[in-house]
Each structure stands twice: as structure tokens, then as C-alpha cells.
Amino acid sequence: MDRWGALFFCLCLVTSQSWTAESSQDALSWMEKMEVAAKKRSLISFADFIHGLEWRLLNVSFGGHNLTLKTHTIQTLAFKLGCNFTGLSLSSDTLERVPQAQARHAMQFPAELTRDACRTHTRELRLICIYFFTSHFFKKDINSSLLNNYVLGAQLGHGPVNNLSDRVNISFWHNESYTVTCVFWKEGASKDYWGAWSPEGCLTEQPSPSQVLCRCNHLTYFAVLMQLSPAPVPATLLAPLLYISLVGCSISIVASLLTVLLQFYARKQSDSTTRIHMNLNSSVLLLNVAFLLSPVWAVPGSACTVLGATLHYMLLSCLTWMAIEGFNLYLLLGRVYNIYFRRYVLKLCAVGWGVPAFLVLLLLATNSSVYGPHRIPLSDSQRNGTDFQNMSICWVRNPDVHSVLVMGYGGLMSLFNLVVLVWALRVLRRLRVQEKPPGPRACRDTVTVLGLTVLLGTTWALAFFSFGVFLLPQLFLFTIFNSFYGFFLFLWFCSQRCRAEAEAEAEMEAFSSSQAMQ
């Protein structure tokens, strides 16, 4: 009888071990299937994959107190906990090495973790940790990137763990220099995806330049966002900057509209230069209108996509007409003779309006999600230096497109106008030297060059100084000069018109005097 009992015990033991191996193998196979789906960009929801992995880890059978599984980019841990839990510290230094994980990481769980669960469950608790060393399973933030591409998650049983007074500590080590913010994955927070990153309930600390410590009061998936956009705008400056922008753009809209109407009224006697000015003022008018409407419609949807594309188009058109002003100035000063071009203004309109339209339509045809709500990070120094709020506008969402077709395009236009400015000043300097004594013409031309080229190009170059000690002066100078840009053009137009009338009156007086002397 003892022999049969021993045989039965051995059979149960072998069966139990076989079931444990099969159960853990099922979880491992699921992890490998997730990696394949991530590489193929499978249409299956990643939420289903992650929830399936959580279910398998919560129900897997294993001997001992913990289980570790790993693939190339995923590592999972499962722990058996009791109500006498005193805390747990995990570090990548003591865990099995994952090929894709190069930087260090750590998690610390407080003893309070099992307190609420033990009030309702007296049986064994299961804590699972899932480490993703790739961002493929979570939506990338448009203005940010995940630090080290790490997402570290934890879950206790099948229920949520929230409002911990003794927070969970998650540490990330790195060698980056971006502004960082601790976030967690909030399911259902996005209409377009199965979740979104949120900083709620997490504090960001940096004990050393190479370490980010996230202290969160709940369990979920955690990561650190690196801000790829320029340094966050201080939240205390938001109100004055918005006020300046609102007032400046509103005045510019009225001024640009008056300028366009006056130029349109005088179109019969206008030359090609006046018509170029008219197109520039039109682009500035439409740019300011689109800019003021952009924050109002900054919600996901087709309206914001269209408005973001319109704002981008008007900015490109405005920059292009600035460069056309510089090109026309070069022709006026450098090519005194044989300056006539057949259908000159029509060709310039094809460039000034057509090239930006082609670029924007190409982006829309390739990927319409390039445009949409764009978040502007605002740092809040009153609470935590790394906490940030968000203000959204309808704008370019893709950082690569922004770098090439906003900063790059604007940089080329501004550089071209700066070169024209330097060259034109040298030409006018030679003219002033030749005049003895210097006549009013050279001085007038100098004012004209400064009025056209400085106001039509150089102020936009301030966009490239949004870093370090230049940030605050740049914010105010860029906002003032470019929001009142249409108003400055109106003043320049008025001065040119008054000067032209004064010269015409002087010529008439001189002609009358000559006739009287005869």
C-alpha cells in the first residue's frame, strides 16, 4: 500500500511540474507573439496583447516564490506575496539581463502595497512586473520620446492599487540632457488609441544628473518622457504672452486689411513692387486669422487637421513672400538695366502661393495625422520644476516635419534675407560715398532697405534662440515683433506713401518754378 501511495505521489508531482512548465511556456509564447506583432505593426490591439499577458502571469503556476520570463524586448516577473509583506526592491543589477535593456532601472514597493487587498482576501496575493524595453506597445507622444524606450509596469492581483500614502519608487538611469517628466499609461484617455501618457499621481525627482526617480501613488505602467520640443514655457508667463499675441495679432489683422484695401484701391497705378507688397500683406492677414482661431479648435478631429494645415500653409506663404521681397530688392538695386520679366508678378505668385500649397497638400496626402492638436509644454515652478501643464493649438504634430518644413524652411528664408540685407547695405554705402554731399536719396534707400528686409525677415530668426539664457528674452521679443508684424508693415506702407506724395509735390513745385522762370 505504501508502494502504491509513493507511486501516486510521484505521479502527482510529475503532473504538477508538467503543468507548471506548460503554463509558464504559454506565457513565454505569448510574449514572443507580442514581439512579432510589434515588428509587423499588427492591426490587433496591443491592449489585448498586454491584457492577455497580464492574465497569464496572474494565473500561471510555478514553484517557489517567484518566476522570471524574458524575451529580446520583454521581461516579466511574478511574485507570491502574503499579508506579512514588508516591501520589495527590484534592480536590473540583480535580474537576468535582457538583450535590449542596456541602461539600469529599479522599482521599490512599500509594505502598504498589500494592505487594502488583505482586508478582503486572506489567500495568497500575486504581484506581477512587466518590463517593456521598446515603445512599440504604447503610443508615442508627438512632442516627446520615452527615456531609454523603457516602460516598467506592475500589478497586484486583478484589482487596482491607488492612493498609496507611501509611494512606489521607479528609478531610471540615463545619459540624456532633456527635460524629463514621469508619466503613467492611462487607459481610455485617448479617442485614437487605447490610452495616453499622463503625469497625474507621479512626482518627478532627479537625485543625480544621471538618474530620474518617479514616485507614484498607484500601480500601472510607468515611463519617463523626454521633451523634444524647446524648453517648456514658464506657466507664469503664459498670461502676458497670450495678451501680447492677442492684442498684436488683432491690431495686425486690422492694419493688414487696411493696407491691402489701400493697395487694391491704387492697383491701377501700382507697379510690380507694390503688388508684391500686397501679396505679402495678404499672407500676413490670413496667417494672423488662422493663428487666433487655432487654439479655439484644438481638439482631435478633421476641423483641427484642416486648421493646422491652413496655419502651416499661411506661415510658409508668409515666409516665401518675405524671400520674394528680398529677391525683388536685389533686382531693384543690382539689376538697374534689363529688369523686365514677362508676367513677373504672376510667376512670383505661383512661387509664393503655389510652392507652400504643394508642400502642405503633399503632407496631407501622405499622412493627414501630421496636423492636429499640438501640445505646448508649460513648466510650473510653483509646485515641481518638472511638472508641466499643456496648452494646445492646431499645428504640425510630427517633429521631423516641424524641423524640416517649419524651422528649416524659415531658416533658409531668413538667411536669404539677411544676405540680401548685408549686400544691399554695401551697395547703398557705395552710393552715399559717391554723392558729394550725400543727398537724400541714399538715406531714403537705407530706410527702405531696413524697412523691407529687417521687418520682413530678421525678426523670424529669433525662433532659433529659444534655449538657455536666451529663452525668456526670445519669447517676448519674438512675440512682440511677429505679432505686431502686420502693423509694422502698415507703418512702413504709410511712410512710403507719404514720402512718395512729398516727392511728387516737390517735383511739381520744382516744375512750376521752372515754368515761372521761363
Disulfide bonds with the S-S distance in Angstrom:
Cys83-Cys118 2.28
Cys182-Cys214 1.93
Cys202-Cys216 2.13
Cys304-Cys394 2.22
